[in-house]
Structures are given as C-alpha cells and as structure tokens.
Amino acid sequence: MMGKFKEAMETMAAGIKDLSKLDVVTFEGSVTLKSEGADGVAPLTFAKVMSSAMGNPEVAVKVLASTQTSIDGDIVAFYDTDITEAQRLVHAELVLAGAASRAASIEFVKSIFDDISEF
C-alpha cells in the first residue's frame, strides 16, 4: 500500500514540476507526411507528427513566435521579424489558452491536496 502511495506522490510531483512552465510555439509552413508502417496509417499524435517531421528535408516550417512563461512570473518571448499582426494575435490567444489550462490544472492539484489535508 505504501509503495502505491509513494508512486502516486512521485507522479504528482512530476506533474507539478511540469506546471511550472508554459511553452507556446507558433509555426508557419506545411507538413506532409506519408503513411508509416505496414498498416499504412500516418502518425496522428502531435508528438509523432513532430518526430516524423524532424530531419525531413521536404518539411519546411518557420517559427513565427515562441513564448515561455514561468510560474515565478518570468516571461521570455520571440517574434519573427516578418510576423503579421494576425499571426501575432493568434499566438497571443494560444498563450492565453495555455495559461488558462495551466491554471485549471493547478486548481485541480490544489483540490487534491485540500482533500488529502482533510484526512
């Protein structure tokens, strides 16, 4: 029983560490992927798509903007010199959506700790 509790706490600690930063990167370009494997199914997850695109000379993407916010309030941002106002606004909306999602996750973790403290 204690092993499961320790494992749960370690998993939660890793999740909390992940909540300490928010990274949003906005790309422009196109990624065309051919089916992979014998089943002929193209990768469907973001991680698989990005992994398949890495090092592929046919893939041409450009970073338009990148923003990293830390839980302590530090913000680092990059905007390409050719970014349009519409692209900048889309990136800003993604940053706000990511911040809202992170805040909801923090509230969820906090509620778990509140429930544990009642025992």
VOGU-3710 file (C-alpha; in Angstrom, 3 decimals, decimal comma):
1> mmgkfkeame> 0,000/0,000/0,000  2,791/2,430/0,907  4,524/1,708/-2,428  1,413/2,793/-4,367  1,127/5,979/-2,293  4,785/6,809/-2,899  4,362/6,145/-6,628  1,285/8,400/-6,723  3,137/11,190/-4,921  6,104/10,922/-7,312
11> tmaagikdls> 3,748/11,097/-10,301  2,021/14,124/-8,810  5,386/15,806/-8,110  6,401/15,306/-11,752  3,088/16,826/-12,839  3,556/19,819/-10,571  7,044/20,389/-11,988  5,529/20,298/-15,480  3,088/23,030/-14,421  5,935/25,376/-13,519
21> kldvvtfegs> 6,499/26,437/-17,146  4,292/27,077/-20,143  5,810/26,891/-23,620  3,874/28,036/-26,689  5,499/27,899/-30,132  3,632/29,004/-33,260  4,844/27,611/-36,580  4,063/28,523/-40,171  4,516/26,153/-43,060  3,292/22,823/-44,239
31> vtlksegadg> 3,975/19,293/-43,143  3,076/16,455/-45,487  3,604/13,003/-44,085  3,325/9,739/-45,924  1,786/6,749/-44,190  4,163/4,862/-41,957  4,465/1,164/-41,320  2,769/-1,814/-42,876  -0,675/-0,655/-41,763  -0,403/2,490/-43,920
41> vapltfakvm> -1,512/4,753/-41,077  0,037/8,212/-40,809  1,051/9,415/-37,315  -1,917/11,001/-35,572  -0,464/12,495/-32,405  1,373/15,808/-32,234  4,496/14,106/-30,855  4,512/11,557/-33,695  3,932/14,225/-36,338  6,762/16,393/-34,991
51> ssamgnpeva> 9,061/13,378/-34,667  8,314/12,363/-38,274  8,870/15,927/-39,488  12,269/16,319/-37,777  15,090/15,908/-40,247  12,713/15,520/-43,195  14,103/17,730/-45,974  10,629/18,040/-47,526  9,229/19,733/-44,422  9,552/23,500/-44,370
61> vkvlastqts> 8,288/25,220/-41,244  9,203/28,532/-39,731  8,891/29,589/-36,095  6,741/32,716/-36,056  6,613/33,165/-32,304  7,668/31,424/-29,125  6,704/32,329/-25,582  7,775/30,709/-22,314  6,231/31,746/-19,021  7,417/30,526/-15,637
71> idgdivafyd> 5,329/30,170/-12,519  7,522/32,827/-10,856  6,373/35,381/-13,452  9,360/35,341/-15,801  8,409/35,595/-19,487  10,662/35,042/-22,493  9,210/35,781/-25,932  10,424/35,645/-29,525  8,612/37,061/-32,551  9,895/36,655/-36,105
81> tditeaqrlv> 10,628/39,974/-37,789  8,121/39,131/-40,558  5,215/38,106/-38,291  1,892/39,649/-39,276  -0,489/41,229/-36,787  -2,993/38,401/-37,371  -0,322/35,762/-36,647  0,787/37,641/-33,529  -2,797/37,752/-32,274  -3,271/34,021/-32,872
91> haelvlagaa> -0,088/33,324/-30,905  -1,267/35,591/-28,080  -4,596/33,701/-27,970  -2,713/30,393/-27,740  -0,623/31,737/-24,852  -3,813/32,816/-23,038  -5,439/29,414/-23,660  -2,336/27,648/-22,360  -2,275/29,851/-19,255  -5,954/29,108/-18,577
101> sraasiefvk> -5,350/25,384/-18,984  -2,364/25,511/-16,640  -4,382/27,474/-14,063  -7,139/24,843/-14,195  -4,564/22,089/-13,700  -3,061/23,927/-10,727  -6,523/24,291/-9,195  -7,123/20,558/-9,691  -3,847/19,648/-7,960  -4,641/22,116/-5,172
111> sifddisef> -8,057/20,490/-4,669  -6,369/17,093/-4,305  -4,055/18,451/-1,612  -7,030/20,102/0,120  -8,856/16,748/0,108  -5,778/14,945/1,496  -5,338/17,521/4,257  -8,872/16,797/5,483  -7,895/13,236/6,423
//
